[in-house]
Every structure is written in C-alpha cells, then in structure tokens.
C-alpha cells in the first residue's frame, strides 16, 4: 500500500511554516480545486479533500506535533472521519469559520456560485462538557442534560413568516437564489445578497422567531455513561445538534467527559492507586488491615513481614471496569510507615534496645561485605 502524501507537500509549505502561512496556503488550494470550479474533475476533488485533510492536522498544534513526530500514524483516527473527509459538505462544515458563511459555503459561492442549486446542509454539532466523579466512572451512570438548542418555531411552523402570510419570491434574483456579475471577461455567479440564496424574502416576519424560523428551546437529553469511561472521552449522540438547512439532517451532540480528581484514589489506566499508613511493628511483623474501595466496600489487605515504605500492594479486581467490558483493574495500595512524634520512656528504651541489636547485625553484614571485597582484590 502506497505511503500517504506528506501534508506539508500537499499544501506546498515548509515544515516550519507559521499558522498564517498554512491558512493562506489552504485557502489557495481550496480555491484552485473546488468542485464548482472543476465540475466532473475527480482528480481536483481528490486534491480538494487532501488539502482539507492536511489543514485539519497542521492547523491544530497537538495534531501537528503528533504528525511531525510520528507521521501519519500519529494522527490516524484523531479527527472527524478518520484520515480524510467523506464528502465536500464535511469540509464546509469543518471549516465554516475559515471561509465565512454558514457551513463554509459563503466563501466559495462568492467565487463559484451555487445559490441556484442550494445544497441540503447538515446542522452544526453542539458540544457540552460533562464532569463525573470517580464513583460515577466506577459504576456507570445515567445523566439528564438540560440543553438550550434552536428548534423549529411553533408559531410559524418554521417558515419564518407571520401566520397568515408567506414568503415572496425574491425580486433581485427572480427566485433563483443567485445573481450574475461580470468582472472583465468573467461572468461570476454569486449568492443573491437580497435573499442570501433562499430565493424568497419574508416581508412580514413571524413575531415569535423574528423571521428565523427557529427559536431557542430548553430540552432534556438523557445520556447513559458506561462504566470505566476515560478522561477526555467523546460521546457522540446522533441527531441531537442544531437543525439542518434546506432539508439537511440535524447535527450531533458531542459530550466531552471530564473526571473530577478524587480525595483518596488516583487513576492509573484501569487501576486505582491509594495510600495508607501502617505502624512500624506492622511493617516488620506483618499484619492484615481493612482498606476501602471506590464502591464503598472494604477489603482485607495482607501486609507481608518486612514491608518497606513505598511498597505497592495489589488487590486484584478492585479497580475500575475495563473499557472493553471484560473484568476490572486492580487497587494498588502504597504503604507508608507511620512515625510517632511522641514516645513514652518505656517505648524509647525498647527502641534503643531494638536498634542496638539491629546495629550489631548491620555491622556484621558490613564486615562480611568488606571481607568479600578484600578477598577479591587479594
């Protein structure tokens, strides 16, 4: 399989190009290869999509860094549609702000026309950020989101015209939605500025929506969050975005998941990490203690004799559910030794006796090691 073309070569810019240089290069490529300027030219349409794909990566700093480091492998599947756009409308939707106009068509139509054959446009997607607790991640949860979204006006049934009236054919374009303008030896089709390509004008706007045909409505949306979901996960709910235009489908609702930091547990993939303190005697002789889990239960943790500070003891199956639905991660308990700030005279004497024995043992070990090194050199 052939290696995909280099994104910098597609746009004709150097690898050190600035954001403005990349933007200008993409606009130039888009104008040269736009399907309305090259009707029936499959190669031009392919170049048009390739340049949009290249811009989608190089205009995003994180994606550009991943691409510079790992090549195409670093960005595969990281933006809508994977690597490449499925059709021209996806490009209009993605880069509407860059070219101006709804869905990006306004920029192109000013050069190539299109008002007389208006495309059905998909509605814009809506984004909402949802914060979850670690307990909700562990168990999964159903949430109800209250969203204010544009919806069809009930007063005019979406027509935008005052009830009892209707839209009239545009006098500037004769209802075609486009006008022809001559510039030198070129005749350019443009979207009609009077009706904005609609072909009709509303003389008596609906008082409920002021002629837009849409009003903002607050609606509840139910969403199910599966267990084990990760920070930054994007949950897409089809058809719950803004309404489409000219009969186009509605956009999607994009829910970005954020997980609130926990006071006790720290997430490490599917594992949970917690810390606990034990007494010196427990570390030396071993013991069993109860530790809490993320679901509110307690489990028994066995502390082996001679446990050192910082040791991580694993309790299997008490972490977070795995995203594939099979099993759970582990609970890792990091051991810290509790050092008393105040001791009684009896405790102090016992510690001195204990330390004296340990010092003697340590001295013997050091002498033995020294003798072994001495033997090696002799």
C-alpha positions as CSV (number, residue, x, y, z in Angstrom):
1,X,0.0,0.0,0.0
2,X,1.4,3.4,-1.0
3,X,2.5,5.8,1.7
4,X,0.1,8.7,2.1
5,X,1.2,12.1,0.7
6,X,3.1,14.4,3.0
7,X,0.7,17.1,4.4
8,X,3.3,19.9,4.0
9,X,3.8,18.9,0.4
10,X,0.1,18.9,-0.2
11,X,-0.2,22.5,0.9
12,X,3.1,23.5,-0.6
13,X,4.6,24.9,2.6
14,X,7.8,24.3,4.6
15,X,7.7,22.2,7.8
16,X,8.5,25.4,9.8
17,X,5.6,27.3,8.2
18,X,3.6,29.6,10.5
19,X,-0.2,29.2,11.2
20,X,-0.9,32.1,8.9
21,X,1.2,30.6,6.1
22,X,-0.7,27.3,6.4
23,X,-4.0,29.0,6.4
24,X,-3.2,31.1,3.3
25,X,-1.9,28.0,1.5
26,X,-5.0,26.0,2.3
27,X,-7.3,28.8,1.1
28,X,-5.4,29.0,-2.2
29,X,-5.5,25.2,-2.7
30,X,-9.2,25.2,-1.9
31,X,-10.0,27.8,-4.5
32,X,-7.9,26.1,-7.1
33,X,-9.5,22.7,-6.6
34,X,-13.1,23.5,-5.6
35,X,-15.6,21.1,-7.3
36,X,-17.7,24.1,-8.6
37,X,-14.7,25.4,-10.4
38,X,-13.7,21.9,-11.7
39,X,-17.0,20.2,-12.5
40,X,-16.6,16.5,-13.1
41,X,-12.9,16.5,-12.3
42,X,-12.4,13.7,-9.9
43,X,-8.7,14.5,-9.5
44,X,-9.4,18.1,-8.5
45,X,-12.0,16.9,-5.9
46,X,-9.4,14.5,-4.5
47,X,-6.9,17.3,-4.2
48,X,-9.6,19.4,-2.6
49,X,-10.2,16.8,0.1
50,X,-6.5,16.1,0.6
51,X,-5.8,19.8,1.2
52,X,-8.7,19.9,3.8
53,X,-7.3,16.8,5.5
54,X,-3.8,18.4,5.6
55,X,-5.2,21.6,7.0
56,X,-7.2,19.8,9.7
57,X,-4.0,18.4,11.0
58,X,-1.5,21.2,10.5
59,X,-3.8,23.9,11.9
60,X,-4.1,22.0,15.2
61,X,-1.0,22.3,17.3
62,X,-1.4,19.0,19.2
63,X,-2.2,17.1,15.9
64,X,0.7,18.9,14.1
65,X,3.1,17.9,16.8
66,X,2.0,14.3,16.7
67,X,2.3,14.3,12.9
68,X,5.8,15.8,13.0
69,X,6.9,13.2,15.5
70,X,5.2,10.0,14.2
71,X,3.9,10.9,10.7
72,X,0.5,9.7,9.6
73,X,0.5,7.0,12.3
74,X,0.4,9.8,14.9
75,X,-2.9,11.3,13.7
76,X,-4.9,8.4,12.2
77,X,-8.4,8.4,13.6
78,X,-7.9,11.6,15.6
79,X,-10.3,13.9,13.7
80,X,-13.7,13.5,12.2
81,X,-13.9,11.0,9.5
82,X,-10.6,9.4,10.4
83,X,-7.9,10.4,7.9
84,X,-9.9,12.2,5.1
85,X,-13.3,13.7,4.6
86,X,-16.1,11.6,3.2
87,X,-17.5,14.5,1.1
88,X,-17.3,18.2,0.3
89,X,-20.1,19.0,2.8
90,X,-17.9,17.7,5.6
91,X,-15.2,20.2,4.6
92,X,-17.7,23.1,4.5
93,X,-19.0,22.0,8.0
94,X,-15.5,21.7,9.5
95,X,-14.0,25.0,8.2
96,X,-17.0,27.3,8.1
97,X,-15.3,29.9,10.3
98,X,-12.2,29.9,8.0
99,X,-14.2,30.7,4.8
100,X,-17.1,32.6,6.3
101,X,-20.8,31.9,5.8
102,X,-22.9,29.1,7.0
103,X,-21.1,25.7,6.6
104,X,-18.3,27.5,4.7
105,X,-20.2,27.8,1.5
106,X,-20.4,31.6,1.5
107,X,-16.7,32.0,0.7
108,X,-16.8,29.6,-2.2
109,X,-20.1,30.8,-3.6
110,X,-18.7,34.3,-3.9
111,X,-16.3,32.9,-6.5
112,X,-18.2,29.9,-7.9
113,X,-21.8,30.5,-7.3
114,X,-24.1,27.7,-6.1
115,X,-27.2,29.8,-5.0
116,X,-29.4,28.2,-7.7
117,X,-28.6,24.7,-6.6
118,X,-28.6,25.0,-2.9
119,X,-27.3,22.0,-1.1
120,X,-29.0,20.5,1.8
121,X,-26.7,21.2,4.7
122,X,-26.2,19.2,7.9
123,X,-26.8,21.1,11.1
124,X,-24.0,22.2,13.3
125,X,-22.9,19.9,16.1
126,X,-23.2,21.0,19.7
127,X,-20.6,20.4,22.4
128,X,-21.2,20.0,26.1
129,X,-18.6,19.2,28.8
130,X,-19.8,16.7,31.4
131,X,-17.9,16.3,34.7
132,X,-18.2,13.0,36.5
133,X,-17.0,11.7,39.9
134,X,-14.7,8.7,40.1
135,X,-17.5,6.8,41.8
136,X,-19.7,7.5,38.8
137,X,-17.0,6.3,36.5
138,X,-16.7,3.1,38.5
139,X,-20.4,2.2,38.4
140,X,-21.6,3.9,35.2
141,X,-24.5,6.4,35.4
142,X,-27.4,7.9,33.5
143,X,-27.4,11.7,33.2
144,X,-30.0,14.2,32.1
145,X,-28.6,17.2,30.4
146,X,-30.6,20.4,30.1
147,X,-29.7,22.0,26.7
148,X,-30.9,25.1,25.1
149,X,-30.9,24.5,21.3
150,X,-32.5,26.1,18.3
151,X,-35.7,24.4,17.3
152,X,-38.5,25.0,14.8
153,X,-40.8,27.8,15.7
154,X,-44.2,26.5,16.5
155,X,-45.8,29.9,15.8
156,X,-44.9,29.8,12.1
157,X,-44.1,26.1,11.7
158,X,-40.6,27.1,10.8
159,X,-41.4,29.2,7.8
160,X,-40.3,32.5,9.4
161,X,-43.3,34.3,8.0
162,X,-46.1,35.8,10.2
163,X,-49.0,33.4,10.5
164,X,-51.5,34.1,7.6
165,X,-48.6,35.3,5.3
166,X,-46.0,33.6,3.3
167,X,-42.6,34.3,1.8
168,X,-42.5,36.1,-1.6
169,X,-40.2,35.3,-4.5
170,X,-37.0,37.5,-4.4
171,X,-37.2,40.4,-6.8
172,X,-33.4,40.7,-7.1
173,X,-32.8,37.1,-8.4
174,X,-36.2,36.1,-9.6
175,X,-36.3,33.3,-7.1
176,X,-33.2,31.5,-8.3
177,X,-31.1,32.5,-5.3
178,X,-28.2,33.7,-7.3
179,X,-27.2,36.7,-9.4
180,X,-24.7,37.0,-12.3
181,X,-22.0,39.7,-12.2
182,X,-19.4,40.5,-14.8
183,X,-15.8,41.1,-14.0
184,X,-13.8,41.8,-17.1
185,X,-14.2,38.8,-19.4
186,X,-15.5,36.6,-16.5
187,X,-19.1,36.2,-15.5
188,X,-19.4,35.1,-11.9
189,X,-22.3,33.5,-10.2
190,X,-22.9,34.8,-6.7
191,X,-25.4,34.2,-3.9
192,X,-28.1,36.7,-4.1
193,X,-27.4,39.3,-1.4
194,X,-31.1,40.2,-1.0
195,X,-32.3,36.8,-0.1
196,X,-29.0,35.1,0.8
197,X,-29.6,32.3,-1.7
198,X,-33.0,31.4,-0.4
199,X,-34.8,32.6,-3.5
200,X,-37.6,34.1,-1.3
201,X,-37.9,37.1,1.1
202,X,-40.1,37.5,4.1
203,X,-42.0,40.8,4.2
204,X,-43.9,40.1,7.4
205,X,-41.6,38.2,9.8
206,X,-43.0,35.9,12.5
207,X,-43.0,37.8,15.8
208,X,-42.2,34.6,17.6
209,X,-38.9,33.9,15.8
210,X,-38.3,37.3,14.0
211,X,-38.2,35.6,10.7
212,X,-35.6,33.0,11.5
213,X,-38.0,30.0,11.7
214,X,-36.1,28.9,14.8
215,X,-36.4,29.6,18.4
216,X,-34.2,28.6,21.4
217,X,-35.8,25.9,23.4
218,X,-34.6,24.2,26.6
219,X,-34.9,20.4,26.4
220,X,-33.7,17.5,28.5
221,X,-31.4,15.0,26.9
222,X,-30.8,11.6,28.5
223,X,-27.4,10.1,28.2
224,X,-26.0,6.8,29.5
225,X,-22.4,6.8,30.6
226,X,-20.8,3.3,30.6
227,X,-18.6,2.1,33.5
228,X,-14.9,2.8,33.1
229,X,-15.1,5.7,30.8
230,X,-11.9,7.7,30.5
231,X,-11.0,11.4,30.8
232,X,-11.4,13.2,27.5
233,X,-13.7,10.5,26.0
234,X,-16.0,11.9,23.4
235,X,-19.6,10.5,23.4
236,X,-21.5,11.4,20.2
237,X,-25.3,11.4,20.2
238,X,-26.5,11.4,16.6
239,X,-29.2,13.9,15.6
240,X,-29.3,16.0,18.8
241,X,-27.4,19.0,17.4
242,X,-28.8,22.0,15.5
243,X,-31.3,21.5,12.8
244,X,-30.1,21.1,9.2
245,X,-30.7,23.6,6.4
246,X,-32.7,23.1,3.2
247,X,-33.8,19.7,4.4
248,X,-30.4,18.6,5.6
249,X,-30.1,16.3,8.7
250,X,-29.5,17.7,12.2
251,X,-26.1,17.8,13.6
252,X,-24.9,15.7,16.6
253,X,-24.5,16.4,20.3
254,X,-20.8,15.9,21.3
255,X,-20.4,15.2,25.0
256,X,-16.8,15.5,26.3
257,X,-16.1,13.6,29.5
258,X,-14.1,15.0,32.4
259,X,-13.4,13.2,35.6
260,X,-13.1,15.1,38.9
261,X,-10.0,14.4,41.0
262,X,-10.7,12.2,43.9
263,X,-9.6,12.8,47.5
264,X,-8.4,9.2,48.1
265,X,-7.9,7.4,44.8
266,X,-5.8,8.2,41.8
267,X,-6.5,6.7,38.5
268,X,-3.8,4.8,36.5
269,X,-5.5,3.4,33.5
270,X,-7.9,0.7,34.8
271,X,-6.1,0.6,38.2
272,X,-6.7,2.8,41.2
273,X,-3.9,3.9,43.5
274,X,-4.3,4.8,47.2
275,X,-2.0,5.3,50.1
276,X,-2.3,4.1,53.7
277,X,-0.2,4.3,56.8
278,X,0.8,1.4,59.0
279,X,2.7,1.2,62.2
280,X,6.4,0.2,62.3
281,X,5.5,-3.0,64.1
282,X,3.0,-4.0,61.4
283,X,5.6,-3.3,58.7
284,X,8.2,-5.5,60.5
285,X,6.0,-8.4,61.6
286,X,3.2,-8.3,59.0
287,X,-0.5,-7.8,59.6
288,X,-3.9,-7.6,58.0
289,X,-5.8,-4.3,57.6
290,X,-9.1,-3.2,56.1
291,X,-8.9,-0.8,53.2
292,X,-11.8,1.0,51.4
293,X,-12.7,0.5,47.7
294,X,-14.2,3.0,45.2
295,X,-17.6,1.4,45.5
296,X,-17.8,1.9,49.3
297,X,-16.9,-1.6,50.4
298,X,-13.9,-2.7,52.5
299,X,-11.5,-5.4,51.6
300,X,-8.7,-7.1,53.6
301,X,-5.1,-6.3,52.6
302,X,-2.4,-8.7,53.8
303,X,0.8,-6.9,54.7
304,X,3.8,-9.3,54.4
305,X,6.5,-9.2,57.1
306,X,9.3,-6.8,56.3
307,X,7.3,-4.5,54.1
308,X,9.2,-1.3,53.2
309,X,7.9,2.2,52.8
310,X,6.6,2.9,49.3
311,X,5.8,-0.7,48.6
312,X,2.7,-1.1,46.4
313,X,0.4,-4.0,47.4
314,X,-2.0,-5.1,44.8
315,X,-5.6,-6.2,45.4
316,X,-6.9,-7.7,42.2
317,X,-10.2,-6.9,40.7
318,X,-11.0,-3.8,42.8
319,X,-10.0,-1.1,40.3
320,X,-12.2,0.4,37.6
321,X,-14.1,-1.6,35.0
322,X,-12.2,-2.1,31.8
323,X,-13.5,-0.2,28.8
324,X,-13.9,-3.4,26.8
325,X,-16.3,-4.7,29.4
326,X,-14.2,-7.6,30.5
327,X,-13.1,-7.5,34.1
328,X,-11.7,-4.8,36.3
329,X,-8.3,-3.3,37.1
330,X,-6.6,-3.6,40.4
331,X,-6.4,-1.5,43.6
332,X,-2.8,-0.7,44.4
333,X,-2.2,0.4,48.0
334,X,1.0,2.3,48.6
335,X,2.4,1.7,52.1
336,X,3.7,4.5,54.2
337,X,5.2,4.0,57.7
338,X,3.6,6.0,60.5
339,X,6.4,7.6,62.6
340,X,5.1,8.7,66.1
341,X,6.1,12.2,67.1
342,X,6.0,11.4,70.8
343,X,7.0,8.2,72.6
344,X,7.0,7.2,76.3
345,X,10.2,6.5,78.2
346,X,9.4,2.8,78.0
347,X,8.9,2.9,74.3
348,X,12.1,4.9,73.9
349,X,14.1,2.3,75.9
350,X,12.6,-0.6,73.9
351,X,13.5,1.2,70.6
352,X,17.1,1.7,71.8
353,X,17.4,-2.0,72.7
354,X,15.9,-2.9,69.3
355,X,18.3,-0.5,67.5
356,X,21.3,-1.9,69.3
357,X,20.6,-5.4,68.1
358,X,20.0,-4.1,64.6
359,X,23.2,-2.1,64.6
360,X,25.2,-5.2,65.7
361,X,23.6,-7.2,62.9
362,X,24.3,-4.4,60.4
363,X,27.9,-4.2,61.5
364,X,28.4,-7.9,60.9
365,X,26.9,-7.6,57.4
366,X,29.1,-4.7,56.5
367,X,32.2,-6.5,57.8
368,X,31.3,-9.6,55.8
369,X,30.9,-7.5,52.6
370,X,34.2,-5.7,53.3
371,X,36.0,-9.0,53.7
372,X,34.5,-10.3,50.4
373,X,35.7,-7.2,48.5
374,X,39.1,-7.6,50.2
375,X,39.3,-11.2,49.1
376,X,38.5,-10.2,45.5
377,X,41.4,-7.8,45.4
378,X,43.8,-10.2,47.1
